[in-house]
Amino acid sequence: AGGACAGPGAMGGFNPAAQAPTGQKLTFTGPACSVCGEPIIGRVFAVGEKKYHPQCFQCAHCHRQILETEEFMEEKGDVYCQECYYDQFGERCYGCKQPVLDKCIRFKDRVYHPEHFACAECGTSLLGVQYKEDEGEPLCLKCKAIRVRIRETKNELCAKCKKPIMGEYIILNGQKIH
């Protein structure tokens, strides 16, 4: 984490008296802030082994101050605002590659936003409908049936449309065509 808090000698915004009314020199001690290194006198934010002045409590990625009322995430001893945490460490939608923050659909080792879970062949939404898996891909029932027919016909595919030839065909320049 980088950045400075209140500056040297300011002790996180608290400016203590240098001496008591009797003239005796005062020494203030407190844990050192993990960001600025100054002693923390007063309120302290603590996460794991690290301690922070309230104004030094900041995201390790964007360095924006994280307010007391905000939620934050911790990863490997560092503190992150939610946006940076999900951007850096969150699961990403297989369809759009953006972080998944809420509801998701899991298919094999993939995660999808519900609106991006679609047939790998034709792109039809699979949300709330039956689908089949084929060679690790989610397929609508129609596309799955086409793949099965293609496999059954082996090399009997139309040279023009690449769909299986189930009935009559012509041969043009040595290629079978519907």
C-alpha positions in Angstrom: 0.0 0.0 0.0 1.2 3.5 -0.7 0.3 7.0 0.1 0.7 9.2 3.1 -1.7 10.0 5.8 -1.5 13.2 7.8 2.3 13.8 7.3 5.2 13.5 9.7 4.7 14.5 13.2 0.9 14.9 12.8 0.1 11.5 14.3 -2.8 10.8 12.1 -4.5 14.2 12.5 -3.9 14.4 16.3 -1.5 17.1 17.3 -0.4 16.4 20.8 1.2 18.9 23.1 5.0 18.7 23.2 5.1 19.2 27.0 3.0 19.1 30.0 2.0 22.3 31.9 4.8 21.5 34.3 7.3 21.7 31.4 7.9 18.0 31.4 8.5 16.6 27.8 5.6 14.3 26.8 6.2 11.2 24.7 3.3 9.6 23.0 3.4 6.0 21.9 1.1 3.8 19.9 1.3 1.2 17.3 2.8 2.3 14.0 0.5 2.8 11.1 1.0 0.2 8.4 0.8 2.9 5.7 2.6 6.1 7.0 4.6 4.5 9.8 3.6 7.2 12.3 2.4 6.2 15.8 -1.4 5.8 16.0 -2.8 7.9 18.9 -6.6 7.6 19.2 -8.8 5.6 16.9 -7.1 2.7 15.2 -8.3 0.4 12.4 -6.9 -3.1 12.6 -7.0 -5.8 10.0 -5.0 -8.9 10.9 -1.6 -7.8 12.1 -1.8 -4.4 10.4 -2.9 -1.2 12.1 -4.1 2.0 10.4 -5.0 5.6 11.1 -8.6 6.0 10.0 -7.5 8.3 7.1 -4.7 5.8 6.1 -7.1 2.9 5.8 -7.1 2.5 2.0 -7.4 0.1 -0.8 -4.1 -1.7 -1.6 -4.9 -1.4 -5.4 -6.5 2.0 -6.0 -5.3 3.7 -2.8 -8.7 5.2 -2.2 -9.6 5.7 1.5 -12.0 3.1 2.7 -14.5 4.7 5.1 -15.6 3.2 8.4 -19.1 2.5 7.0 -17.8 0.8 3.8 -17.4 -2.9 3.4 -13.9 -4.1 2.5 -12.2 -7.3 1.6 -8.9 -8.8 2.7 -6.6 -10.9 0.6 -3.1 -12.1 1.7 -2.9 -9.4 4.4 -3.9 -6.5 2.2 -7.1 -4.5 2.3 -9.2 -3.8 -0.8 -12.4 -1.9 -1.6 -15.0 -4.2 -2.9 -14.7 -3.0 -6.5 -10.9 -3.6 -6.7 -11.2 -6.9 -4.8 -13.7 -8.4 -7.3 -11.8 -6.9 -10.2 -8.5 -8.4 -9.0 -9.5 -11.7 -7.4 -13.2 -12.4 -8.1 -14.6 -15.1 -10.4 -15.2 -13.9 -13.9 -18.1 -14.7 -16.2 -17.1 -17.1 -19.0 -19.4 -15.2 -21.4 -18.5 -11.6 -20.8 -15.2 -11.9 -18.8 -16.5 -9.4 -16.2 -16.5 -10.1 -12.4 -19.5 -12.0 -11.1 -20.7 -10.1 -8.0 -24.1 -11.6 -7.5 -26.1 -14.6 -8.8 -24.4 -16.9 -11.1 -24.8 -20.2 -13.0 -22.0 -22.8 -12.6 -21.3 -25.2 -15.5 -18.4 -27.5 -15.0 -15.5 -25.3 -13.8 -17.1 -22.1 -15.4 -19.2 -19.3 -13.9 -21.7 -17.3 -15.9 -23.9 -14.3 -15.2 -27.4 -15.8 -15.7 -28.0 -13.6 -18.8 -24.8 -14.9 -20.4 -25.4 -18.6 -20.0 -26.2 -19.6 -23.6 -25.8 -22.4 -26.1 -22.2 -22.6 -27.3 -23.4 -23.3 -30.9 -26.3 -20.9 -31.6 -26.2 -18.5 -28.7 -29.7 -19.1 -27.5 -30.2 -18.4 -23.8 -30.2 -21.5 -21.7 -31.6 -19.8 -18.6 -34.5 -21.8 -17.3 -34.6 -24.3 -20.2 -33.3 -27.9 -20.6 -29.8 -28.2 -22.1 -27.2 -30.9 -22.7 -23.5 -31.0 -22.4 -21.4 -32.0 -25.4 -17.6 -32.0 -25.5 -17.6 -29.7 -22.4 -20.0 -27.1 -23.9 -23.5 -26.3 -22.9 -25.9 -26.8 -25.9 -29.6 -26.3 -26.4 -31.5 -29.5 -27.3 -31.7 -28.6 -31.0 -28.0 -28.0 -31.4 -27.2 -31.2 -29.4 -29.4 -33.2 -31.7 -27.7 -31.7 -34.7 -24.3 -32.7 -33.3 -25.5 -36.2 -32.7 -26.7 -36.5 -36.3 -23.4 -35.1 -37.6 -21.5 -37.7 -35.7 -23.8 -40.5 -37.0 -23.4 -39.5 -40.6 -19.6 -39.3 -40.2 -18.3 -37.6 -43.3 -21.7 -37.2 -45.0 -21.9 -33.4 -44.7 -23.1 -30.9 -47.2 -20.1 -29.1 -48.7 -22.0 -25.9 -48.7 -24.0 -25.6 -45.4 -22.0 -28.2 -43.4 -25.1 -29.9 -42.1 -25.7 -33.6 -42.3 -27.0 -35.1 -45.5 -29.9 -37.3 -44.5 -31.6 -37.8 -47.8 -30.9 -37.1 -51.4 -27.9 -35.1 -52.6 -25.9 -34.3 -55.7 -22.2 -34.5 -56.3 -20.7 -31.3 -57.7 -17.0 -31.2 -58.3 -16.6 -34.2 -56.2 -18.4 -32.7 -53.2 -21.8 -33.8 -51.8 -24.4 -31.0 -51.7 -28.1 -31.0 -50.6 
